[in-house]
Each structure stands twice: as structure tokens, then as C-alpha cells.
Amino acid sequence: MVAHVRTVAFAGIDVVGIDVQVQMTSGLPAFTVVGLPDKAVGESRERVRAALHAMGLALPNKRITVNLSPADRLKEGSHYDLPIALGLLGAMELLSQEDLEHFVALGELALDGRLLSATGVLPAAIFAAAHNQGLICPASQAREAQWSDNRQILAATNLLSVLNHFKGTQVLAYTRASDFDESGKPPVTDLPSALDLREIKGQETAKRALEVAAAGGHHLLMTGPPGSGKSMLAARLPGLLPKLQPSEVLELSMILSIAGEIKTGHLSNRRPFRDPHHSASTAALVGGGNRARPGEISLAHLGVLFLDELPEFNHKTLEALRQPLETGRISIARANYHLTYPARVQLIAAMNPCRCGHLADPIQACRRAPSCGATYQNKISGPLFDRFDLHIDVPAVRPSDLAAPPPSEGSAQVGARVQTARQVQNQRLKDLDAGPQIRCNADVDGDMLMRIAEPETAGKTLLHEAAERFALSARAYHRVIRVARTLADLEGKTAVARIHIAEALSYRKQGPYQTVPLRAVG
């Protein structure tokens, strides 16, 4: 007899159905798992054996073969423990095939038979619902699974309770009505931001740039000495951004589930903020590795990726960001797999002007100034530098600013203006039928950009003069127009005027060490 149990494998955020086939035949006692398992799947034999022993069951003295089909796809992770155990119970005729064929199962087994949490429960639940099947998962992840449209979720604390449920001696509840709101979904956690822009004194120019970045979804690079407030500014950006829409919450949660980042099953409509250390490897930042996992750029999908001390990152690691920043996705190609993860992020970076950080200070600057500044900043390649829409200098805070009372305008007031500008953009893009992948001004390109942001005559003349005189690349040219469109949206203007082009140009630099002098272009 061959028992069949359905489970899943993950290819990026895509879910692939896996048929776990368990056969017991006469011959020398053996327990073999085939079908291209990794080490974690191969070790499931001992976990399953111990879990059955904890239930008072022993494996028959037969030849046991577990095949994970399709056999040419790599199987990774500990979530195969539960389907393998259920397949063994089916082969031992303790469970009927009719019971097993209506469910997708996943979960890790402890040695005492308890079901431990596994990665990917949410996408597995959605996959099961799409195939008219229920889901068997650990009880600790029931709330996460309930975010799918699947209403046949068996959340069990141990393997014995699953067996008893199908035997009719115990009932595992599918869902509880109290867990859902009027829309039929579990409630979304709305965590207010504890960081307020009012806590930052001075730095009015930097605050303005942060507001523009939030309103249009633009990438921002801040350069300034240590202690000037760059990290504080970046940390307050999520508090200015609009909350995630329900579809965006689910989109982000699919990635977090595969990465094992949903700890309590509660989902938040706050945009993510990821700030990896500059020692992060390429695989940690963009994803991949021996066991492919989403990187920081995917975990920050629809949110903010903050890179502090930008020149201290490995050069190859930074260069790996160039393509996903343009396409909004990261494709990882290896000899044994090819994966794609969403990676539509807003990149915020901060750096010192030189290694000592005091390039413009005649008292504290090192003896190698100013050449040390050019050497240090040129660690950032031109193509990566060109992908930042906004470049600002963040000077040291003056003592008079520190002694001044707190600013009257905080994150609530700035966030309200950002929300209004985003609503204008959403309505404009909806009227143009732009598609779900274009959410703000920073995403618009090509003919659509010129349709919504073509400058007036005076602004167009100023932009052309600046582009010719300072050899702006085509990418930089269009980024100036996008920023100008955002500036007009913040003012509630329909047309992009010369003043908007001028301010947008003030946020550009010719290279890592030279600012575009606007006075030279009138």
C-alpha cells in the first residue's frame, strides 16, 4: 500500500505542490527518504520515529520508502516532518486515504510529538484554499493561516491530536468567529510610531527632503558628519508614510511568512523598516545562499531599506542592489534553482563626508582633507549614486538649535501632507489605468511620466540647460522630473512649474563629490 499526503515546497514566494508518497514493503528494515531532500528533510526520519514512539507506536520491521514527488525539485526545510508522519500513519492503516487527500499538511515535529512552527504557513494556506483543500498546521500558527481564504484549518498542538481528530475521539476546531472582524479577516495590528519628527531640532532642509521622499516614494542619500541626525531622520520616515492597504499587507506577509518573520501571527499595516549592518553579506542583503531565503531588500518590500554608513558596505553587495532598485524585484539564479522575490523598496542611505567624518570642519578634519573626502565618497559607484533621487547635506546641529524649543510641526502634520499628496497620485494613476505595480511618482516611467509631469516652458528650459551643462544622464533627467512632480503635488498644483524643477535640481549631484550649482544655470 502507498499512502499519499499533500504538502508544499517554495520557489521564491511561489508555492509548488508536493506529493509525499509512503510505501511499506517486506525486506530488510530500512527508512529511506528520496526525492532530492536536503539535510533537514533527511533528518526528519529520526524526528518522526521519536514522535511516533512518544505516542506509543513503533515502526514496523519493514522497508519504508518515502518519496517526495516531483523528485527533481530540491526539498528544503523541516515542515516535511508532519506530512511524512501522517503518510506513515496512513501506510500503517491508522488513517484512511480518504481523510488525508482533503488536506495539505506542514509542520515540524518535536521528539515528544509536539508540532512546532514552520515557515511558509500563510502561502501554504492560500495554496490549499486555491485547490479546495484544508490545511493542517501547528496551533501556534493558526492565526497566520487564518489570513487566507481557507476556512478548513486544523491547528493541532501535537501529532496525537491530529490522529484522534480523524478517529473521531477529539475535535480540532477549524476557526473561531471571535478571531475575525466584519470583513471575515483577522484584525490588523495598527501600531503607532513611537518616533516623532518633532524630536529633531534644526535640520529644516533635511526635514523638507524627507517629506518629499515620503510623498513620492523617492530614494534619498544623506551626507553629513557624525551626530548630525541622519539616522534619526531615517528612522522617522515610516511614521510619515501612508499605511499599507489590505492587499499590500497580504503581499508583504507572504514574504515574511516564508522568511519565518511572523512570530505571533499578527500582521501590521505599518510599512517595514529594515536597517542591516554594513557587514551584511550579499546573500543577506539581496537573498539567496545555500538555502535560498528572502534578503533584507525583500523583507523591506513596500517599506524602507536604510543603509547606514553606506561606503562601509562591501562594494559587490552594493552593486547587487542596482537592478532590483530599478525593477522592483530580485532574481536569484543558481545552478540548482532560479527564484524571484518582490523587492519594491524605498532606499534611504546615510554616509559621512569622509572617513573621519569632519571634512568641512577646519579644526577636526584630518590632514588629508579634502582629498580624503573624494576617496571615501568615490567608493559609491556612479550607477548606484545615480539611482538616488534626492541628495542632501546634513550639517552638524548648532548649539542654538539644541537650545531652541521643540518644533511646532511633527510627524502628524507632515504625514497629513504626505497622505494628501499620495491620494492625488493614486487618483491620477487610477485614471491612467497604470496598473498595481505603479503606486507613486517614483514608479512612473516612460511616456506616462511625460503625460503627468511634463514641465511648463520655463521649467523645461531650465531642465534642458542643466542637463546639457552638467551632463545629466537620462536616468537623472527623468528622476528630476519625478521629484518635481512630487513637489507640485505637495503644493496642490496641477502643472510642474520652473520653481519645482529648480528645487528638484537642488537635490541632485553630479557625482559623489560634486553638487549641481543651480546659479550656473540661471
N, C-alpha and C positions, 0 to 999 in steps of 0.2 A: 504494500500500500504506500502511496505517495500522498503526503499532506501538503496543502498549499496555503500559504499565508501571504497577504499583500503588505508590502512596506514601500519605502521610497528612498531614492538617492537624490542628491542635489548637484546640479551643474550651474554654478553661479546662483541666481535666485530662481532658476527654473527647476521644476520638480519632475523626476523621472520615476515611473512605477517600477518596482522590483518584485518579482515573484520568488518567494522563499519556498523551495521545494525540499521536503524532508522525507527520506526513504530509510526503512529498516529492513535489512536482509540478513539471511543466515551467513555465517562465516566467522572469521576471527574478529573478536570485539575491537571496534575502532570507532572514532568520532572524527570525521573529516568535513571541513568546510571548504568548498570550492566555489569558483565564480569570481576570481580576481579580488579576494579580500585583502585589506591592509592588516597591520598587526593588531589593531584594536578589534577588528572583526574576528580575526583568528583566535584571539584570547577569549572571545565570548564562550567558547566551549567550556572553559573552567567556571566562568560565572554562572552559566546556565546549569551546569552539573551541580554546583553548590546550591543554587536556588531551588532546584528540584529536591535535593537532599533535605533542605530545610522544610520542605512540605511533606516529608516522609516518603518521597518517591525516589526510586533508583532507576537508572537507565538499564534497559535490558542488555544482556550479553550478546549483542548483535552488532552487525556492521552498520553504522549510522552514517549516511551521507547527506550533507546539507548543500544544496546548490542554489546560488544566488543568480537568478536569471534576469536580464541578459548577462551572459558570462563574460562578455568582452568589455564591460564597463567597470571601472575601478570602484570598489565599495569601501567607503571610509566612515569611521565613527562607531560609537558604542550603541547607537539606537537600534542596531540589529539584534540585540540581546532578546528583547521581548518577542519579536516575530519568530525567531529561531526556537525559543522556549514553547511558544504556542504551537509551532509546527511539530515539535516533539510530542506534545500532549495529544495533538491530532493523530500522529502516527502510532501512538500508544493506545488510540481509541478511547481516550478520556474526554476528548472534544470531537464533535462531529464537523465534517467539512462544510455542512450547511451553515453552521454557526460562524465559521471562520471566513467564509467567502464574502460576507457583507461588511467587512471591516478592513481598514488599514491600521497597522499597529506599529508603534515605535516607542522605545524607552530602554534605558539602561537598567540592568539588574544588579542589585547588591547581593552579597553572598548569602544573606538571610532571606532573600526573596523579595525585598522591598523594591519598588520601582523608583528609580532616580531620574532626575530631569535630563533631557537630551536636547540637542539643538535642532531647530527647524520644525517645531511643532505647529506653528502658525501656517507656514506654506503647506505642510503636510495635511492639515485640516482642510485648507482650501482645495487642495488636490483631491482629497477624498470626497468632499461635497460635490465637486465637478463630475465625479464618476459615480454619484449616487451611492456612496459607501459611508459608513460611520468611521469613527476614529477611536482607537484605544491608546491612551496616553497616561503618563504619570499624573496623579492627583495634584501635584504641585504646579502643573502647567495647564490645569483645566481652564482657568480664566483666559490664558493666552489663546487656547484653542477656540474658545467661545467667540473670538473676534471674527471667525469665519462664518459663513452661512450654514455651516454644518450643525444640525441640531441632534445628531446621534453621536454624542461624545461620551465614551465610557472612560471616566477618570478614576483610576484604581491606585490604591496605596501599595499593593503587593500583588504578586503573581497568583497567590491563592484566591484572592478576592475575584480575580478575573475568571478563574476556573469555577468558583462557586456561583458566579453570576450566570454563566451558561448552563450550569447544572440545576439552577433554579433554587438554590439554598441561600442565596444572597442577592440583593438587588442593588446595582450601581445606578444611581440617578444620572440621567443624560444631562439635564440642565436644571437650573433653578431660576424661576421667573424673577426673583428678587435681585439677581445679578445684572439685569438688563434695564435700560431706560425705555422711554416710549418708542424709540426708533428700532428697538429689537437688538441693540448692541450693548455691550458692557460700557459703563461710563468712562469717558476720557478724563485723565487726571489733568487738571489745569493748575500748574504750579507757577505762582507769580515769581518774577525775577527779583532776587534779593539785592541786585546791584543797580544803582541808580546813577544816571549821568550827572545828577546834582552834586555827587560826591567829588567830582573832578573840578578843581579850581583852575581858572585860566584856560589856556589851550582852546580859545574860541575858534580859531581856524581849523584845528583838528576836529572839533565837535561838528563843525559845518560839514567837513568832508565825510565824517561818519554818518551824518544824516543823509547826505547824497548817496553814499554807498548803500545804506539801508533802503532808501526809496527806490533805487533802480537795480539792486542786486549786483552792484559793481565790485570788482576786485580792488583791494586797497593795500598800498605799501606805505608804511610809516617809517621814517628815518629820524633818529634823534639820539641824544646822549642818554646814558643810564639814568633811571629815575625820573624821566620826563613824563611818564604816564602812558606809554604806548600800550602796555599790557592791560592797564586799567581801561583804556578806551576800547580795546578789542573785546574784553570780557563783557562790556555793556552793550555790545551790538545786538545780541539775541533779544534783549529787552525792548529794542526798537522795532524788530521785525514783526510782521503780522503772524498770527498763529497758523499752524498747519490746518488745511482743510481735511475733512474726514478721509477722502481718498488719498491724500498725501500722508496722513498718519499710517494708513494701512501699507502704503508703498514703502515707507521708511521702516515700519515694523517687520516687514518681510526680511529685510537685510539684517536688522538687529536680531531677529529670531535665529537665522542661520549662523550668526556670529556668537550666539549664546549670551546676548546683551540684555535680554528681557528677564530680569531676575524674579520679579514678583507677579508678572502677568499684567501689570498696569501699564497702559500706554499713555503718553503725554502728547499734547498738541503744541508743546514748545519746540522750537527748532533746535536741532542738536548743535553743540559747540564742542569741537574736538581740538585739543592743543597738544599734539605729540611732542616729545622731547627731541632736540636736534640730533640725538644719537640714533634715532629710529632708522631701521633698515629700509631698503626699497620695498621688500615684501610687506613690512609692517605698514608702510605709508600707502601703497597702491594696491596691496593684496597679492595673493599667490603663496609661494612657499611649497614645501613638500606636501603638506595637507592644505590645499588651497582654501583660504579664508578671505572675507572682505577686509580691505585695508582701511586706514583712517579716512581716506578720501571718500570711501563708500559709506562708512559709518556716519560721516558728516553730510550725507545726501540730503538735499533740501535745507541745509543749515550752513554753519560756518566752520571752516577749517582754518585754524590760527597757527601760523608758523612763526614762533618767536626765535630771535637770533638767526635769521634766515641764512646768512653766509656760512654759519657753522654746520648746516646740513651737508651731508655728502653730495657732491656735485651730481653724480649719476642719479641719486634719489630725487633731487630737484628736477632734473631733466625729464624724469619719468612722469612728472605732473603736466608737462606741456600738452600732450594730446588729450587727456581727459578733461582739462580745463576748457578746451575748445568744443569737444564732442558731447560732454556730459555723461560719459561712460568710460569704463576702463576694461580693456580686453586683454586677458592674460593667456598667452599661448605657450604651452609646454609640449614636450614630446608625447605625454600621455593624457593631456586634457587641453581643452580650449574653453575658457569661461569668460563671461561678460557680467560686470556688476554696474549698476547705476552709480554715477559719481557727479551729480549736478550740485556743485558746492559754490559758496561764496568764499573766495580765498582772501584772508586778511594776513598780512605779514608785517613783521617789525624787525628792524635792524639798527645797529649802531653805525654812525658815520665812518668809524674806523675801529681797529681792534681795541684800542684803549677807550674809545667812546667819546673823546673830548676834542674832536678835530677842530671845532670852531672856537675853542676856549684857549686863548694865548697863554694862560697860566698853567692849565692842566694838560695841554696837548703834549704828545711825545716829541722828541727831537726829529722824528722822521716826517712830521707833518709838513706840507699837505700830501706828499706822495703816498703816505701810508693809507690815506683815505681812498685814493683811486685804486690802489692794490687790493684793499679789502672789499670795496664795493664791486669791483670787477669780477669777484667770484660768482656773481649772479650773471648768467649768460644773457646776451641781448634778446634772444627769442623769448625767454621766460620773463624778463623785465618788461618786454613789450605787451605781455598779457595782463598787466595791471592797468586798470582804467584810471585809477587815482593814485598820485604820488604826492605825499605831503612831508614836509619837515616839521618835526615836533620839537621845538626848542625846550631848553631847561625852564622849569617853572620859576618865576621870580618870587622873591620873598613877599613882595607887596600883594601878589595873587594869593599866596598862602594865608596871609593875614586878613584878606577880604572875607566878607560874609558869604555863605553858600549861594550859588547862582539861583535865581528865581525859577529858571526853567529846567525841568528834569526829564527823565525818560518818558513820563506820561505825556507831556506836552509835545516832545519831539516825535514820539511814537504815533501820536494822533495825526501829525502832518504826514508822516511816512505812510500810515494806513490810508489816508485820503489820496495820496499820490498813487499808491498801489491799486486802489479801486479804479482810478482813472485809467491806469494801464490795463487792468483786467477787462474793463468795458471796451476799451479800444481794440484790444487783441481779440475779444469775443466778436466784435463787429466785423473784424477782418478774417474771422474763422482761422486763426493762427494755429490751432491745434494744442493739445495738452502739454507738449514739451516746451512751449514758449510761454513763460509765466510772468516775465517782467522785461524791462527795457534791455537789460544786459543780454537777454537771449535772442533778441531780434537781429536779423542779418539780411543781407542781400537787398532785393527790391523792396521788401516790406519795410526795411529800415528807412529808405528814402521816401517811402509813402507816408510814414508817420513822423519823420524828423527832418525833412529837408529844410535847411536854414533859409531865412529870408535873404534877400540880395546882399545886404551889408554883412550879415554873418557869413554868408558863403564866400564873399570876397576876403574877409579876414582869415577864414579857414584855409583858403587856397594859398594865400600869401605865406601863412605859417607852414603849410605842408611843403611848399617849394623851398623856402629859405632854410628850413631845418630838416629837410629830407625825412618827413614823417612817413613811416611805412603805411601800406594800405590798411593793415590791422589797426595801427594807431589812429589813422584818419577816421575810420569808422567808429572807433571807441570814443573819440572826441564827440562825434555826433550823438552817440548813445547817451553820454553823460550830459550833453546839452539838452537832450530831450527830457531827461530826468529833472534837470534844473527848471525847465519850463513847467513840468508837471507839478513841482513843489510850489511854484508861484501861481498855479492855476491858469497858465497861458496855453493857448492852442498852438501858436506859432513859436518856432525856435528863433529867437532874435540874436542880434550881434552880441548883446551882453551875456547871453547864455553860452555862446561859442567862446567868448573871451574868458569866462570863468572856467569852462571846461579845459581850455588850453593851459590855464594856470596850474592845472593838476597834472600836466604832462611833463616828462623829462626826455631830453634827447637820448640819454643813456644813464647808466647807474651813477654818473658823477656830474651830470650837467642838466640844469633846469632850463626849460624853454623861456627865454626873456621876452615877455609879451611886448615890452616897449619897442622892441626892434621890429615888430610887425604892426605897429600902429594901434 
